[in-house]
Amino acid sequence: MTALMTSPQAGEGAALEIFPASSAPRPTIAIRGRVLLADDDPDLLRALARTLERAGHEVVRLPDGFRACEHLATLDPRDVDVVLTDITMPGCDGLEVMRAAHKLDPDLPVLFMTGMPTVETAVQALEFGAYRYLLKPVDPDVLLQAVAQAVEMRHSVRALLPDTRPGLSPPSSRVRAELSGRFDAALQQLWMAFQPIVCWSEKRIHAYEALVRNDEPSLARPDHLFNAAEQLHRVQELGRHIRRAVAVAAVDAPRDANLFVNLHASDLADEELYDADAPLAPFADRIVFEITERASLEKIKDIQERMVVLRARGYRIAVDDLGAGYAGLSSLASLQPEVVKLDMSLVRNVDKQPIKQRLVASLQTLGGPLGIRVVAEGVETVAERDTLVNIGCDLFQGYLFARPGRPFPTVTW
């Protein structure tokens, strides 16, 4: 719960302060970043900036979309870590700000805020690549957590290789050799954790999602591992190692459970994926390939033909992280999935936020006529589960049921 108050500050007049109604301390933000903040409400602009600055972030405040776009045009990609913008502003809205941000750097995280949430604006935000979609009044803990996650993601990419701005020396062969060595070590120590996906109405495990893990300390986090693979142009090699590891584990998997396996968009261009002798081919009737919505599919020109081949082999397709950004709802048309997985940003606190309930209900309703099953990811509380059940969801994944573990965790109902 949040409270809204006006609090006079020296030299600034009355400003809108947003803070938790409880006296509990805000979470400590370990990683501080540079935030470009755009909102046409001057009081809210000051309040949000203060919240971020008190957490240690460096904030550039812009009073409208025009000035935000102009400012972005003057920056180097390393001058900003995250863009936080109102989606509805006169003249130049948040979508234009996001286009300017992604012109600067396609991977620059953009967080949208709105005080007039609708399914249409949410779909627009996610369709065009928003990293997060925040509802006003923005809970400060939610705001700080979202910004911290975006900054951490941004920093993790930069940490892998040195500065590559124009005019500076390119990464040395020594640096790339070191990263390649660490990546090789990660591949040698790669293993799979599995997390159950449950069917609530039948109180049974419907499937397990395979989640990559490794014991190389510098690349232990999956996002760091994939960032390294992208930097080294070894994404397909990583995908092959993952699929082989899943195939080894699949021999001992419960026979009545499907296996969800994540695919990077680059994996779809790997001809081995479609081979009749591929490692997962013997288990194809139980394999659901998850294709993340964040990975662009634009470079795969024959995507629909490739889906036909995979289905002919017996595989099924899922769209992962629906509601998290990038490829957006257009992926439903191009992939025609049997399953969609709702991103945990839609699930978190769904019991407390009616707009999220309406969004989830709309996506659930959309899936029915198309024969698409919906999985709600990131379910952590009984209240979230019960709200989703009342909406019509039946397939769930999250810590409420089981954490990821070595094959194959059980569920306590």
Summary of the structure (lengths in Angstrom):
residues: 413
radius of gyration: 22.1
end to end distance: 29.5
largest distance: 71.4
contacts: 1312
relative contact order: 0.09
helix: 42%
strand: 22%
